[in-house]
Amino acid sequence: MTDPDLNLLIALDVLLAEGSVAAAARRLGLSTSAMSRTLSRLRHVTGDPLLVRAGRGMVLTPHAEQIRAGTQHVVAEARSMLRPSSVALNLSTLTRTFTLRTNEGFVEAFGAVLIAAAAAEAPGVCLRFAPKPEKDAHYLREGLVDLEIGVLGEMGPEIRLQALFRDRFVAVVRKGHPLDGQADISARQYTAYAHVVASRRGSLTGPVDDALAESGLQRRIAAVVPSFPAALKVAQASDLLALVPASFLINQGENRGQGRLATFFAFELPIKTPGITVSQMWHPRFEVDPAHRWLRQLVLKICRQQLPAPE
């Protein structure tokens, strides 16, 4: 049995990532004709065309789409194994910018503490928080971000995952609202007032509405906003009820409760809804990177200090 040419794996990874013979050639420093010959060899080895003409461009075949993530993972693992052993990490001299893709709620809850903790240990490190309008593994796969933080979605089999904390939704009303300060608020009281909903996609319903429907109840949605901070602001200035993660209220102590300066009142939902596990995700290319490992451990430490760990 003849062993396959493993150099073809690198060419395959680049071709599937670029979707173009010319672009793959430029990336690998080859001529277009040499890259075309390599594609012919790959077609022979795999028994699939891999890239086919579509107008003026090329598109991946179904088989190529199926193996793209796996190919990228294998190449990343191979490069990691062949990389020289890293020197000891010196945080005092580390100069690096880490990009974390998160939603606004995480930044408001943990951002200040995380930034301060990172600066105390590694003053040359910059934490860049990038917006997260949707769940997409593209940013991790292409190396555009170092960490993605949020609820796990369809991120692909190669993406590494670590649960950070368990979260839940709570209801919020303004100070002076008819529900302000009340204990044991019922589901009927909860649905007696209109609601403001936070949704990146503009959705009007969610798990809360499913739980209410099981009890024969329905809430009236008066407004949909793109983020939890916006929902909280709307609730503080109106009679609408907002739904926000409990973690989002961590740094809102001075505005919360019954004190003189309080601007809103938060209470537990009168219905049962599924819990939320917030995780950090990263690409395997950073698995053994000492600086990246330090960042992951720091994020985990900061989150676990303020919220319980998932079961």
C-alpha positions in Angstrom: 0.0 0.0 0.0 1.5 3.3 -1.1 1.3 6.1 1.6 -0.5 9.2 0.3 1.4 12.5 -0.1 0.6 14.4 3.0 1.7 17.6 1.4 -1.5 17.4 -0.5 -3.4 18.0 2.7 -2.0 21.5 3.0 -2.9 22.3 -0.6 -6.4 20.8 -0.1 -7.0 23.0 3.0 -6.0 26.1 1.1 -8.0 25.3 -2.0 -11.2 24.6 0.1 -10.6 27.8 2.1 -10.1 30.0 -0.9 -12.4 28.3 -3.4 -10.1 29.5 -6.2 -7.1 28.0 -7.9 -5.5 31.4 -8.5 -6.1 32.6 -4.9 -4.7 29.3 -3.5 -1.7 29.6 -5.7 -0.9 33.1 -4.5 -1.3 32.0 -0.8 1.1 29.0 -1.3 3.5 30.9 -3.5 3.0 28.7 -6.5 2.1 29.4 -10.1 -1.4 28.9 -11.2 -0.5 26.0 -13.5 1.3 24.3 -10.6 -1.8 24.7 -8.4 -4.0 23.4 -11.2 -1.8 20.2 -11.4 -2.1 19.8 -7.6 -5.9 20.1 -7.9 -5.8 17.4 -10.6 -3.8 15.1 -8.2 -6.3 15.8 -5.4 -9.2 15.0 -7.7 -7.5 11.7 -8.5 -6.8 10.8 -4.9 -10.2 11.8 -3.5 -12.3 10.6 -6.5 -14.2 13.9 -6.4 -13.9 17.1 -8.5 -13.7 19.2 -5.3 -13.9 22.5 -7.2 -16.2 23.0 -10.2 -16.7 26.0 -12.5 -19.7 28.3 -11.7 -19.9 31.2 -14.1 -16.6 33.1 -13.8 -15.8 31.6 -10.4 -15.6 28.1 -8.8 -17.7 26.5 -6.1 -17.1 23.5 -3.8 -18.7 20.2 -4.5 -20.9 18.7 -1.7 -18.0 16.3 -0.8 -15.6 19.3 -0.6 -18.0 21.1 1.7 -18.3 18.0 3.9 -14.6 17.6 4.4 -13.6 21.3 4.6 -13.8 21.6 8.4 -12.1 18.2 9.0 -9.3 19.1 6.6 -8.7 22.4 8.4 -8.7 20.7 11.8 -6.2 18.0 10.6 -3.8 20.6 9.2 -4.0 22.8 12.3 -3.3 19.8 14.5 -0.3 18.7 12.4 1.2 22.2 12.5 0.7 22.3 16.2 2.5 19.0 16.6 5.4 20.2 14.5 5.8 23.6 16.1 8.8 24.0 18.3 8.3 23.7 22.0 7.3 27.2 23.3 9.4 29.0 25.8 8.1 29.8 29.2 5.4 32.5 29.2 6.5 35.8 30.8 3.3 37.8 31.4 5.2 40.8 32.5 6.7 41.2 29.0 3.8 39.8 27.0 2.6 42.2 24.3 -0.4 41.0 22.5 -4.0 41.9 21.5 -6.7 39.3 22.2 -10.0 39.6 20.4 -13.1 38.3 22.2 -16.4 38.1 20.4 -19.1 38.6 22.9 -22.5 40.2 23.4 -22.9 43.5 25.2 -24.3 41.8 28.3 -21.1 39.9 28.9 -19.0 43.1 28.5 -21.2 45.0 30.9 -21.1 42.2 33.5 -17.5 41.0 33.3 -15.6 43.4 31.0 -14.3 45.8 33.7 -13.2 43.1 36.1 -11.6 41.0 33.3 -9.7 44.0 31.9 -8.4 44.9 35.3 -7.3 41.4 36.1 -5.5 41.1 32.7 -3.7 44.4 33.2 -2.6 43.3 36.7 -0.9 40.2 35.4 0.1 41.2 31.9 0.2 45.0 31.5 1.2 44.8 27.8 -2.0 42.9 26.9 -5.0 44.6 25.2 -8.4 43.0 25.3 -10.5 43.9 22.2 -14.2 43.1 22.5 -15.8 42.5 19.1 -19.6 42.6 18.6 -21.5 39.4 18.1 -24.6 40.0 15.8 -24.9 36.2 15.1 -23.5 32.8 16.0 -20.9 31.9 13.4 -17.7 29.7 13.6 -16.2 31.5 10.7 -14.5 34.1 13.0 -12.7 31.3 15.0 -11.8 29.2 11.9 -10.3 32.2 10.1 -8.4 33.4 13.1 -10.3 36.7 13.3 -11.0 36.2 17.0 -9.3 34.4 19.8 -12.4 33.6 21.9 -16.1 33.4 21.3 -18.2 33.7 24.4 -21.9 32.8 24.5 -24.4 30.0 24.3 -23.1 27.1 22.1 -24.5 26.9 18.6 -23.6 25.0 15.5 -19.9 25.7 15.7 -18.5 22.6 14.1 -16.8 19.5 15.5 -13.3 21.0 15.7 -14.1 24.0 17.9 -13.0 23.6 21.5 -15.5 24.4 24.3 -15.4 25.1 28.0 -18.5 26.0 30.1 -18.1 29.2 32.1 -21.2 29.6 34.1 -24.9 28.8 34.4 -27.3 31.7 33.8 -31.0 32.3 33.8 -33.5 34.9 32.7 -35.1 37.4 35.2 -37.8 40.0 34.7 -37.2 43.7 35.2 -39.5 46.7 35.8 -38.9 50.3 36.6 -38.8 51.7 40.1 -42.4 52.7 40.9 -44.0 50.2 38.6 -47.1 48.5 40.0 -45.1 45.3 40.3 -42.1 47.0 42.0 -41.2 45.3 45.3 -44.0 42.7 45.2 -43.2 39.2 46.3 -44.4 36.0 44.6 -45.5 37.6 41.4 -47.9 35.3 39.5 -47.9 34.4 35.9 -51.1 36.3 35.4 -49.6 39.4 37.0 -46.6 38.9 34.7 -48.7 38.8 31.6 -51.0 41.7 32.7 -48.4 44.2 31.4 -46.8 44.7 28.0 -43.2 43.6 27.4 -40.1 44.7 25.6 -38.1 41.9 24.0 -34.4 41.8 23.2 -33.6 39.9 20.0 -30.8 40.2 17.5 -33.0 38.7 14.8 -36.1 40.6 15.7 -37.9 37.5 17.0 -41.2 38.2 18.9 -41.4 34.9 20.8 -39.1 32.5 22.7 -38.9 29.9 25.5 -40.8 32.2 27.9 -43.8 32.3 25.5 -43.7 28.5 25.1 -43.8 28.1 28.9 -46.7 30.6 29.2 -48.6 28.8 26.4 -48.5 25.6 28.5 -50.5 27.5 31.2 -52.9 29.0 28.6 -51.3 32.4 29.0 -49.8 34.9 26.5 -47.8 38.1 26.9 -48.2 41.1 24.7 -45.0 42.3 23.0 -45.0 46.1 22.7 -41.4 46.5 21.4 -38.4 44.5 20.1 -34.9 45.9 20.6 -31.6 44.5 19.5 -29.9 44.1 22.9 -30.4 43.5 26.6 -28.9 46.9 27.6 -31.5 48.5 25.3 -34.3 46.4 26.8 -33.3 47.5 30.3 -33.2 51.1 29.3 -36.7 50.9 27.8 -38.0 49.2 30.9 -36.5 51.8 33.2 -38.3 54.6 31.3 -41.7 52.9 30.8 -44.2 50.5 32.2 -42.9 47.7 30.0 -41.4 44.5 31.5 -38.0 43.5 30.2 -36.4 40.0 30.2 -32.6 40.0 30.8 -30.0 37.4 31.9 -29.3 37.5 35.6 -25.6 37.9 34.8 -26.3 41.1 33.1 -27.4 42.7 36.4 -24.1 41.8 38.3 -22.8 45.4 38.0 -26.2 47.0 38.4 -26.3 46.9 42.2 -26.7 50.6 42.8 -29.7 50.7 40.3 -31.4 47.6 41.6 -33.8 46.9 44.4 -35.6 49.2 46.9 -32.8 51.7 47.8 -33.1 55.4 47.3 -31.0 55.3 44.1 -32.7 52.2 42.6 -34.1 52.7 39.1 -35.4 49.2 38.5 -36.7 46.1 40.3 -35.7 42.6 39.2 -37.7 39.4 40.1 -37.7 35.7 39.3 -39.9 34.6 36.4 -43.2 33.0 37.6 -42.7 30.2 35.1 -40.0 27.6 34.5 -37.7 28.2 31.5 -34.6 26.2 30.4 -31.4 27.3 32.0 -28.6 28.9 30.0 -25.0 27.6 29.9 -22.5 30.3 28.8 -19.3 28.9 27.3 -16.0 30.1 25.8 -15.0 28.6 22.5 -11.7 28.7 20.6 -10.1 27.1 17.5 -7.6 24.2 18.1 -4.8 26.2 16.6 -4.6 28.0 19.9 -5.0 24.9 22.1 -1.4 24.8 23.2 -0.5 28.5 22.9 0.6 29.5 26.5 -0.7 33.0 26.2 -4.0 31.9 24.9 -4.3 29.3 27.6 -3.6 32.0 30.2 -6.4 34.1 28.8 -8.8 31.2 28.9 -8.0 30.4 32.5 -8.4 34.1 33.4 -11.8 34.3 31.8 -12.9 31.1 33.6 -11.6 32.5 36.9 -13.4 35.8 36.6 -16.7 34.2 35.6 -16.6 31.6 38.3 -16.0 34.2 40.9 -19.3 35.8 40.3 -21.6 33.1 39.0 -22.0 29.3 39.8 -20.3 26.8 37.6 -22.5 24.6 35.3 -23.4 21.2 36.6 
